[in-house]
């Protein structure tokens, strides 16, 4: 399952699950350079960075944003 860092609050990353539910994860359990929008695979109760998914989602968002200005 893919989860996304919705935001960083104090010493926690607020992670959003596919069902839109969120949980707070201590930053010490994630890579030091974690930032809003980063994607992780949640497997066996562990968060594994998914940079390919992060890049894909960013590209999709940029494409949508650019299409707004094409008209």
C-alpha positions in Angstrom: 0.0 0.0 0.0 1.2 3.5 -0.8 1.0 6.2 1.8 1.8 9.9 1.4 3.3 12.5 3.8 0.4 15.0 4.0 2.4 17.4 6.3 5.1 17.7 8.9 3.9 18.8 12.4 6.5 19.2 15.1 8.3 15.8 15.4 5.7 13.9 13.4 4.8 13.2 9.8 1.1 13.1 9.2 0.7 10.1 6.8 -2.4 9.8 4.6 -3.6 6.3 3.6 -5.5 5.4 0.5 -8.8 5.6 2.4 -7.9 9.2 3.4 -7.3 8.2 7.0 -4.3 9.9 8.6 -1.9 8.8 11.3 1.1 10.6 13.0 4.4 8.8 12.5 7.5 10.0 14.5 10.0 11.6 12.1 12.7 9.4 13.7 11.0 6.4 12.0 11.5 8.0 8.5 14.5 9.1 6.5 16.0 12.4 7.6 15.1 14.3 4.4 11.4 13.4 4.4 9.1 16.2 3.1 5.5 16.8 2.3 4.3 14.8 -0.7 6.8 12.0 -0.3 5.4 8.5 -0.9 6.1 5.4 1.0 5.2 1.8 0.7 3.7 0.5 3.9 4.8 -3.1 4.2 4.9 -5.2 7.4 4.4 -2.1 9.6 7.4 -0.4 8.0 7.6 2.7 5.8 9.8 2.1 2.8 10.6 5.1 0.6 9.0 5.0 -2.9 10.8 7.7 -4.9 9.4 6.4 -8.2 5.9 6.9 -6.9 6.7 10.3 -5.6 8.2 11.3 -9.0 5.2 9.9 -10.8 2.7 11.8 -8.7 4.6 15.0 -9.0 4.7 14.7 -12.8 1.0 14.1 -12.9 0.3 17.1 -10.7 2.6 19.3 -12.9 0.8 18.0 -16.0 -2.6 19.0 -14.6 -1.3 22.4 -13.5 0.2 23.1 -16.9 -3.1 22.0 -18.7 -4.9 24.8 -16.7 -2.8 27.4 -18.5 -3.0 26.0 -22.0 -6.5 27.2 -22.7 
